[in-house]
Amino acid sequence: MTSDKRLTSRPDTPTLQESGFPGYFMVNWTAAFAPARTPKPVLHKLEQAIVEIYSTRESAEFLARTNWDVFVSGADELRRFQLAEIRRWSEAAEQAGIPKQ
């Protein structure tokens, strides 16, 4: 388990951090994007619809069967997350000597 917490669907599987790799954190994530300059009311309506979908019992059951945990966020939180990931993985690539592409 590469995230910093155990999967809800696999609570007996320890994380890599728990297995002796402190600081290791990597998750797969999916996001919905809209074109630049999409009107704020349209973005808000899309955001509400997506949150509503992911809040259903059916979504929770499907995600549990496929070993995904839900991390629903708004646009601002997604932006902060993406920027932090870019910084983190840029530093990791630099330390490993992987050139930017």
TIGUNU-814368 format. One record per residue: x, y, z of N, C-alpha, C, O, CB in turn; residue in three letters; residue number from 1. Coordinates in nm, 2 decimals. Atoms other than C-alpha are relative to their C-alpha. Glycine has a CB too. Example, Ala and Ser with C-alpha at 12.3 -4.5 7.8 and 13.67 -1.06 7.14 Angstrom:
BEGIN
[pt [0.09; -0.12; 0.00]; [1.23; -0.45; 0.78]; [0.09; 0.12; 0.00]; [0.19; 0.12; 0.07]; [-0.10; 0.00; 0.12]; "ALA"; 1]
[pt [-0.09; -0.11; 0.00]; [1.37; -0.11; 0.71]; [-0.08; 0.11; 0.08]; [-0.03; 0.22; 0.09]; [0.04; 0.05; -0.14]; "SER"; 2]
end
This chain:
BEGIN
[pt [0.08; -0.12; 0.00]; [0.00; 0.00; 0.00]; [0.09; 0.12; 0.00]; [0.17; 0.14; 0.09]; [-0.10; 0.00; 0.12]; "MET"; 1]
[pt [-0.09; -0.12; 0.02]; [0.17; 0.32; -0.12]; [-0.05; 0.13; 0.06]; [0.03; 0.22; 0.07]; [0.03; 0.01; -0.14]; "THR"; 2]
[pt [0.05; -0.13; -0.06]; [-0.05; 0.58; 0.04]; [0.04; 0.00; 0.15]; [0.11; -0.09; 0.19]; [-0.15; 0.02; -0.01]; "SER"; 3]
[pt [-0.04; -0.01; -0.14]; [0.00; 0.70; 0.39]; [-0.10; -0.06; 0.10]; [-0.09; -0.05; 0.22]; [0.02; 0.15; 0.04]; "ASP"; 4]
[pt [0.10; 0.07; -0.08]; [-0.31; 0.51; 0.52]; [-0.04; -0.12; -0.07]; [-0.03; -0.13; -0.19]; [-0.12; 0.10; 0.04]; "LYS"; 5]
[pt [0.05; 0.12; 0.06]; [-0.45; 0.17; 0.47]; [-0.13; 0.01; -0.08]; [-0.21; 0.10; -0.04]; [-0.02; -0.11; 0.11]; "ARG"; 6]
[pt [0.13; 0.00; 0.07]; [-0.72; 0.10; 0.22]; [-0.11; -0.05; 0.08]; [-0.09; -0.14; 0.16]; [0.02; -0.09; -0.13]; "LEU"; 7]
[pt [0.12; 0.05; -0.07]; [-1.06; 0.07; 0.36]; [-0.04; -0.14; -0.03]; [-0.08; -0.22; 0.05]; [-0.12; 0.09; -0.03]; "THR"; 8]
[pt [0.03; 0.13; 0.05]; [-1.11; -0.24; 0.15]; [0.10; -0.11; 0.04]; [0.08; -0.23; 0.03]; [-0.03; 0.00; -0.14]; "SER"; 9]
[pt [-0.11; 0.10; -0.04]; [-0.78; -0.40; 0.27]; [0.06; 0.05; 0.13]; [0.18; 0.08; 0.13]; [0.10; -0.01; -0.12]; "ARG"; 10]
[pt [-0.05; -0.06; -0.12]; [-0.74; -0.29; 0.63]; [0.12; -0.08; 0.06]; [0.19; -0.03; 0.15]; [-0.10; 0.01; 0.10]; "PRO"; 11]
[pt [-0.11; 0.08; -0.05]; [-0.49; -0.58; 0.70]; [0.13; 0.02; -0.07]; [0.23; -0.04; -0.03]; [-0.04; -0.14; 0.01]; "ASP"; 12]
[pt [-0.12; -0.02; 0.09]; [-0.25; -0.47; 0.43]; [0.07; 0.13; 0.05]; [0.02; 0.24; 0.04]; [-0.03; 0.02; -0.15]; "THR"; 13]
[pt [-0.07; -0.12; -0.05]; [0.02; -0.24; 0.59]; [0.05; 0.09; -0.11]; [0.07; 0.05; -0.23]; [0.11; -0.04; 0.09]; "PRO"; 14]
[pt [-0.06; -0.09; 0.09]; [0.14; 0.07; 0.42]; [0.15; -0.02; -0.01]; [0.21; -0.09; 0.07]; [-0.03; 0.15; 0.04]; "THR"; 15]
[pt [-0.15; 0.01; 0.00]; [0.50; 0.10; 0.30]; [0.06; 0.07; 0.11]; [0.17; 0.03; 0.16]; [0.05; 0.06; -0.14]; "LEU"; 16]
[pt [-0.06; -0.07; -0.11]; [0.56; 0.35; 0.57]; [0.00; -0.09; 0.13]; [0.10; -0.09; 0.20]; [-0.08; 0.13; 0.03]; "GLN"; 17]
[pt [0.01; 0.10; -0.12]; [0.44; 0.09; 0.83]; [0.10; -0.11; -0.02]; [0.14; -0.18; 0.08]; [-0.14; -0.05; 0.01]; "GLU"; 18]
[pt [-0.09; 0.11; 0.03]; [0.67; -0.16; 0.66]; [0.15; 0.04; -0.01]; [0.23; -0.04; -0.05]; [-0.03; -0.06; -0.14]; "SER"; 19]
[pt [-0.14; -0.04; -0.01]; [0.99; 0.04; 0.71]; [0.05; 0.10; -0.10]; [0.17; 0.12; -0.12]; [0.08; -0.12; 0.00]; "GLY"; 20]
[pt [-0.04; -0.10; 0.10]; [0.99; 0.30; 0.43]; [-0.06; 0.14; 0.04]; [-0.16; 0.18; -0.02]; [-0.04; -0.04; -0.14]; "PHE"; 21]
[pt [0.05; -0.13; -0.05]; [0.93; 0.63; 0.62]; [0.00; 0.10; -0.11]; [0.09; 0.11; -0.19]; [0.07; 0.05; 0.12]; "PRO"; 22]
[pt [0.00; -0.11; 0.09]; [0.82; 0.92; 0.41]; [-0.05; -0.04; -0.14]; [-0.08; 0.05; -0.22]; [0.13; 0.06; -0.01]; "GLY"; 23]
[pt [0.04; 0.04; 0.14]; [0.71; 0.71; 0.11]; [-0.15; 0.02; -0.01]; [-0.23; -0.02; 0.08]; [0.03; -0.15; -0.02]; "TYR"; 24]
[pt [0.14; -0.03; 0.03]; [0.38; 0.83; -0.03]; [-0.03; 0.02; -0.15]; [0.03; 0.10; -0.21]; [-0.05; 0.13; 0.08]; "PHE"; 25]
[pt [0.04; -0.01; 0.14]; [0.22; 0.78; -0.37]; [-0.14; -0.05; -0.02]; [-0.17; -0.17; 0.03]; [0.11; -0.07; -0.10]; "MET"; 26]
[pt [0.14; 0.05; 0.03]; [-0.14; 0.75; -0.48]; [-0.03; 0.03; -0.14]; [0.02; 0.12; -0.20]; [-0.10; 0.07; 0.10]; "VAL"; 27]
[pt [0.06; -0.03; 0.14]; [-0.32; 0.72; -0.81]; [-0.12; 0.09; 0.03]; [-0.19; 0.07; 0.13]; [-0.04; -0.14; -0.07]; "ASN"; 28]
[pt [0.12; -0.09; -0.02]; [-0.57; 0.99; -0.85]; [-0.05; 0.04; -0.14]; [0.01; 0.04; -0.24]; [0.04; 0.13; 0.07]; "TRP"; 29]
[pt [0.07; -0.04; 0.12]; [-0.82; 1.10; -1.11]; [-0.07; 0.13; 0.03]; [-0.12; 0.15; 0.14]; [-0.10; -0.11; -0.04]; "THR"; 30]
[pt [0.07; -0.13; -0.02]; [-0.97; 1.45; -1.16]; [-0.07; 0.03; -0.13]; [-0.04; -0.01; -0.24]; [0.11; 0.11; 0.04]; "ALA"; 31]
[pt [0.07; -0.05; 0.12]; [-1.21; 1.62; -1.39]; [0.05; 0.14; -0.02]; [0.06; 0.22; 0.08]; [-0.16; -0.01; 0.03]; "ALA"; 32]
[pt [-0.04; -0.13; 0.04]; [-1.10; 1.93; -1.57]; [-0.09; 0.06; -0.10]; [-0.16; -0.01; -0.17]; [0.15; 0.00; -0.05]; "PHE"; 33]
[pt [0.08; -0.08; 0.10]; [-1.27; 2.20; -1.77]; [0.09; 0.10; -0.07]; [0.19; 0.13; -0.02]; [-0.12; 0.07; 0.07]; "ALA"; 34]
[pt [-0.08; -0.10; 0.07]; [-1.14; 2.44; -2.03]; [0.02; 0.13; 0.08]; [-0.06; 0.17; 0.16]; [-0.06; 0.03; -0.13]; "PRO"; 35]
[pt [-0.03; -0.13; -0.06]; [-0.98; 2.76; -1.91]; [-0.12; 0.10; -0.04]; [-0.18; 0.09; -0.14]; [0.14; 0.06; -0.05]; "ALA"; 36]
[pt [0.11; -0.11; 0.02]; [-1.23; 3.05; -1.88]; [-0.14; -0.06; 0.00]; [-0.24; 0.01; -0.04]; [0.02; 0.07; -0.13]; "ARG"; 37]
[pt [0.13; 0.05; -0.02]; [-1.52; 2.81; -1.81]; [-0.07; 0.09; 0.11]; [0.00; 0.11; 0.22]; [0.00; -0.15; 0.04]; "THR"; 38]
[pt [0.06; -0.09; -0.10]; [-1.77; 3.03; -1.62]; [-0.01; -0.07; 0.14]; [-0.04; -0.19; 0.14]; [-0.14; 0.04; -0.05]; "PRO"; 39]
[pt [0.00; 0.06; -0.14]; [-1.76; 2.98; -1.24]; [-0.13; -0.07; 0.03]; [-0.13; -0.18; 0.10]; [0.02; 0.11; 0.10]; "LYS"; 40]
[pt [0.12; 0.07; -0.03]; [-2.13; 2.89; -1.22]; [-0.01; -0.14; -0.06]; [-0.06; -0.24; -0.01]; [-0.12; 0.08; -0.04]; "PRO"; 41]
[pt [-0.01; 0.13; 0.07]; [-2.07; 2.60; -1.47]; [0.09; -0.09; 0.08]; [0.06; -0.21; 0.10]; [0.04; 0.02; -0.15]; "VAL"; 42]
[pt [-0.09; 0.08; -0.08]; [-1.77; 2.48; -1.27]; [-0.06; -0.04; 0.13]; [-0.05; -0.16; 0.17]; [0.13; 0.08; 0.02]; "LEU"; 43]
[pt [0.07; 0.04; -0.13]; [-1.97; 2.49; -0.95]; [-0.10; -0.11; -0.02]; [-0.11; -0.20; 0.06]; [-0.06; 0.13; 0.06]; "HIS"; 44]
[pt [0.10; 0.10; 0.03]; [-2.25; 2.29; -1.10]; [0.06; -0.13; -0.03]; [0.02; -0.24; 0.02]; [-0.09; 0.05; -0.12]; "LYS"; 45]
[pt [-0.07; 0.12; 0.03]; [-2.01; 2.03; -1.24]; [0.06; -0.06; 0.13]; [0.05; -0.18; 0.15]; [0.11; 0.02; -0.10]; "LEU"; 46]
[pt [-0.06; 0.05; -0.13]; [-1.83; 2.01; -0.90]; [-0.11; -0.06; 0.09]; [-0.08; -0.17; 0.14]; [0.07; 0.12; 0.07]; "GLU"; 47]
[pt [0.11; 0.05; -0.08]; [-2.16; 1.96; -0.72]; [-0.05; -0.14; -0.05]; [-0.07; -0.23; 0.02]; [-0.12; 0.10; 0.00]; "GLN"; 48]
[pt [0.04; 0.13; 0.06]; [-2.26; 1.68; -0.97]; [0.10; -0.11; 0.03]; [0.06; -0.22; 0.06]; [-0.02; 0.02; -0.15]; "ALA"; 49]
[pt [-0.11; 0.10; -0.02]; [-1.93; 1.50; -0.93]; [0.00; -0.05; 0.15]; [0.00; -0.16; 0.18]; [0.14; 0.05; -0.04]; "ILE"; 50]
[pt [0.00; 0.03; -0.14]; [-1.94; 1.52; -0.55]; [-0.13; -0.09; 0.03]; [-0.12; -0.18; 0.11]; [0.00; 0.13; 0.09]; "VAL"; 51]
[pt [0.12; 0.08; -0.02]; [-2.30; 1.39; -0.56]; [0.01; -0.14; -0.05]; [-0.03; -0.24; 0.02]; [-0.12; 0.07; -0.07]; "GLU"; 52]
[pt [-0.02; 0.14; 0.06]; [-2.21; 1.09; -0.78]; [0.09; -0.08; 0.10]; [0.06; -0.19; 0.13]; [0.07; 0.01; -0.14]; "ILE"; 53]
[pt [-0.10; 0.07; -0.08]; [-1.91; 1.00; -0.56]; [-0.05; -0.02; 0.14]; [0.00; -0.10; 0.22]; [0.13; 0.07; 0.01]; "TYR"; 54]
[pt [0.06; 0.01; -0.13]; [-2.13; 1.03; -0.25]; [-0.11; -0.11; 0.01]; [-0.16; -0.14; 0.12]; [-0.06; 0.13; 0.05]; "SER"; 55]
[pt [0.10; 0.11; 0.01]; [-2.37; 0.75; -0.36]; [0.06; -0.13; 0.06]; [0.18; -0.16; 0.06]; [-0.05; -0.02; -0.14]; "THR"; 56]
[pt [-0.03; 0.14; -0.05]; [-2.37; 0.40; -0.20]; [0.06; -0.08; -0.12]; [0.16; -0.15; -0.10]; [-0.12; -0.07; 0.05]; "ARG"; 57]
[pt [-0.05; 0.07; 0.11]; [-2.32; 0.26; -0.55]; [0.15; 0.03; -0.03]; [0.23; -0.06; -0.06]; [-0.09; 0.02; -0.12]; "GLU"; 58]
[pt [-0.14; -0.04; 0.02]; [-2.00; 0.46; -0.60]; [0.09; -0.06; 0.10]; [0.20; -0.11; 0.07]; [0.01; 0.15; -0.01]; "SER"; 59]
[pt [-0.08; 0.05; -0.11]; [-1.87; 0.36; -0.26]; [0.03; -0.15; -0.02]; [0.14; -0.20; 0.01]; [-0.06; 0.03; 0.13]; "ALA"; 60]
[pt [-0.01; 0.15; 0.02]; [-1.94; -0.01; -0.33]; [0.09; -0.03; -0.12]; [0.18; -0.12; -0.11]; [-0.13; -0.06; -0.02]; "GLU"; 61]
[pt [-0.08; 0.03; 0.11]; [-1.78; 0.00; -0.67]; [0.15; 0.03; 0.03]; [0.24; -0.05; 0.00]; [-0.04; 0.09; -0.12]; "PHE"; 62]
[pt [-0.13; -0.04; -0.03]; [-1.47; 0.18; -0.55]; [0.06; -0.10; 0.10]; [0.18; -0.13; 0.09]; [0.01; 0.14; 0.06]; "LEU"; 63]
[pt [-0.05; 0.10; -0.09]; [-1.43; -0.06; -0.26]; [0.03; -0.13; -0.07]; [0.13; -0.19; -0.04]; [-0.11; -0.03; 0.12]; "ALA"; 64]
[pt [-0.03; 0.12; 0.08]; [-1.45; -0.36; -0.50]; [0.12; 0.01; -0.08]; [0.19; -0.09; -0.11]; [-0.12; -0.03; -0.09]; "ARG"; 65]
[pt [-0.11; -0.02; 0.09]; [-1.18; -0.21; -0.71]; [0.12; 0.06; 0.08]; [0.22; 0.11; 0.02]; [-0.03; 0.09; -0.12]; "THR"; 66]
[pt [-0.11; -0.04; -0.09]; [-0.96; -0.11; -0.41]; [0.04; 0.15; -0.02]; [0.16; 0.18; -0.02]; [0.12; -0.08; -0.02]; "ASN"; 67]
[pt [-0.03; -0.14; 0.00]; [-0.99; 0.27; -0.44]; [-0.07; 0.06; 0.12]; [-0.18; 0.02; 0.15]; [-0.06; 0.06; -0.14]; "TRP"; 68]
[pt [0.06; -0.08; -0.11]; [-1.06; 0.51; -0.16]; [-0.04; 0.14; -0.07]; [0.04; 0.19; -0.15]; [0.09; 0.03; 0.12]; "ASP"; 69]
[pt [0.05; -0.13; 0.06]; [-1.26; 0.83; -0.25]; [0.07; 0.11; 0.07]; [0.09; 0.12; 0.19]; [-0.15; 0.02; 0.02]; "VAL"; 70]
[pt [-0.06; -0.12; -0.05]; [-1.08; 1.16; -0.21]; [-0.07; 0.11; -0.08]; [-0.01; 0.15; -0.19]; [0.16; 0.00; -0.01]; "PHE"; 71]
[pt [0.08; -0.10; 0.07]; [-1.34; 1.42; -0.32]; [0.05; 0.14; 0.04]; [0.06; 0.16; 0.16]; [-0.15; -0.02; 0.02]; "VAL"; 72]
[pt [-0.05; -0.14; -0.03]; [-1.21; 1.78; -0.34]; [-0.05; 0.10; -0.10]; [-0.09; 0.06; -0.21]; [0.15; 0.00; 0.01]; "SER"; 73]
[pt [0.04; -0.11; 0.09]; [-1.30; 2.11; -0.49]; [0.12; 0.04; -0.08]; [0.23; -0.01; -0.06]; [-0.06; 0.11; 0.07]; "GLY"; 74]
[pt [-0.10; -0.05; 0.09]; [-1.10; 2.29; -0.75]; [0.12; 0.06; 0.07]; [0.24; 0.03; 0.03]; [-0.05; 0.11; -0.10]; "ALA"; 75]
[pt [-0.11; -0.06; -0.07]; [-0.89; 2.49; -0.50]; [0.09; -0.11; 0.07]; [0.21; -0.10; 0.07]; [-0.05; 0.10; 0.10]; "ASP"; 76]
[pt [-0.08; 0.11; -0.07]; [-0.79; 2.18; -0.30]; [0.07; -0.08; -0.10]; [0.19; -0.12; -0.08]; [-0.09; -0.09; 0.08]; "GLU"; 77]
[pt [-0.07; 0.08; 0.10]; [-0.71; 1.99; -0.62]; [0.12; 0.08; -0.05]; [0.23; 0.02; -0.07]; [-0.10; -0.02; -0.12]; "LEU"; 78]
[pt [-0.12; -0.08; 0.04]; [-0.48; 2.28; -0.73]; [0.11; -0.01; 0.10]; [0.23; -0.03; 0.06]; [-0.05; 0.14; -0.02]; "ARG"; 79]
[pt [-0.11; 0.01; -0.11]; [-0.29; 2.27; -0.40]; [0.06; -0.14; -0.01]; [0.18; -0.15; 0.00]; [-0.06; 0.03; 0.14]; "ARG"; 80]
[pt [-0.05; 0.14; 0.00]; [-0.26; 1.89; -0.42]; [0.09; -0.02; -0.12]; [0.20; -0.07; -0.11]; [-0.12; -0.10; -0.01]; "PHE"; 81]
[pt [-0.08; 0.02; 0.12]; [-0.13; 1.90; -0.78]; [0.13; 0.08; 0.01]; [0.24; 0.02; -0.03]; [-0.08; 0.06; -0.12]; "GLN"; 82]
[pt [-0.12; -0.08; -0.01]; [0.12; 2.18; -0.71]; [0.10; -0.07; 0.10]; [0.22; -0.08; 0.07]; [-0.03; 0.14; 0.05]; "LEU"; 83]
[pt [-0.08; 0.07; -0.09]; [0.25; 1.98; -0.41]; [0.06; -0.12; -0.06]; [0.18; -0.15; -0.04]; [-0.08; -0.03; 0.13]; "ALA"; 84]
[pt [-0.05; 0.11; 0.07]; [0.28; 1.67; -0.62]; [0.11; 0.03; -0.10]; [0.21; -0.04; -0.11]; [-0.12; -0.08; -0.06]; "GLU"; 85]
[pt [-0.10; -0.04; 0.10]; [0.47; 1.85; -0.89]; [0.13; 0.03; 0.07]; [0.24; -0.01; 0.02]; [-0.05; 0.12; -0.08]; "ILE"; 86]
[pt [-0.13; -0.04; -0.07]; [0.72; 1.99; -0.64]; [0.06; -0.13; 0.06]; [0.18; -0.15; 0.04]; [-0.04; 0.09; 0.12]; "ARG"; 87]
[pt [-0.06; 0.12; -0.07]; [0.76; 1.65; -0.46]; [0.06; -0.09; -0.11]; [0.18; -0.14; -0.09]; [-0.11; -0.08; 0.07]; "ARG"; 88]
[pt [-0.05; 0.09; 0.10]; [0.81; 1.45; -0.78]; [0.11; 0.06; -0.08]; [0.20; -0.01; -0.13]; [-0.11; -0.05; -0.09]; "TRP"; 89]
[pt [-0.12; -0.07; 0.06]; [1.04; 1.71; -0.93]; [0.12; -0.01; 0.08]; [0.23; -0.04; 0.03]; [-0.04; 0.15; -0.02]; "SER"; 90]
[pt [-0.11; 0.02; -0.09]; [1.26; 1.69; -0.63]; [0.05; -0.14; 0.00]; [0.17; -0.17; 0.00]; [-0.04; 0.04; 0.15]; "GLU"; 91]
[pt [-0.04; 0.14; 0.00]; [1.26; 1.31; -0.64]; [0.07; -0.03; -0.13]; [0.17; -0.10; -0.13]; [-0.13; -0.09; 0.01]; "ALA"; 92]
[pt [-0.06; 0.02; 0.13]; [1.35; 1.31; -1.01]; [0.14; 0.07; 0.00]; [0.24; 0.01; -0.05]; [-0.08; 0.06; -0.12]; "ALA"; 93]
[pt [-0.13; -0.06; -0.01]; [1.63; 1.56; -0.95]; [0.10; -0.08; 0.08]; [0.21; -0.09; 0.04]; [-0.02; 0.15; 0.06]; "GLU"; 94]
[pt [-0.09; 0.07; -0.08]; [1.77; 1.36; -0.67]; [0.05; -0.13; -0.06]; [0.16; -0.18; -0.04]; [-0.07; -0.04; 0.13]; "GLN"; 95]
[pt [-0.03; 0.12; 0.07]; [1.76; 1.05; -0.89]; [0.08; 0.02; -0.13]; [0.12; -0.07; -0.20]; [-0.13; -0.08; -0.03]; "ALA"; 96]
[pt [-0.07; -0.03; 0.12]; [1.93; 1.23; -1.17]; [-0.08; -0.02; -0.13]; [-0.02; -0.03; -0.24]; [0.13; -0.08; -0.01]; "GLY"; 97]
[pt [0.09; 0.02; 0.12]; [1.63; 1.20; -1.41]; [-0.02; 0.14; -0.06]; [-0.07; 0.23; 0.01]; [-0.13; -0.06; 0.04]; "ILE"; 98]
[pt [0.01; -0.13; 0.06]; [1.64; 1.49; -1.65]; [-0.15; 0.04; -0.03]; [-0.23; -0.05; -0.06]; [0.08; 0.01; -0.13]; "PRO"; 99]
[pt [0.13; -0.04; 0.03]; [1.33; 1.70; -1.71]; [-0.03; -0.02; -0.15]; [0.06; -0.01; -0.23]; [-0.02; 0.15; 0.04]; "LYS"; 100]
[pt [0.04; 0.03; 0.14]; [1.14; 1.62; -2.03]; [-0.10; 0.10; -0.04]; [-0.15; 0.09; -0.16]; [-0.04; -0.14; -0.02]; "GLN"; 101]
end
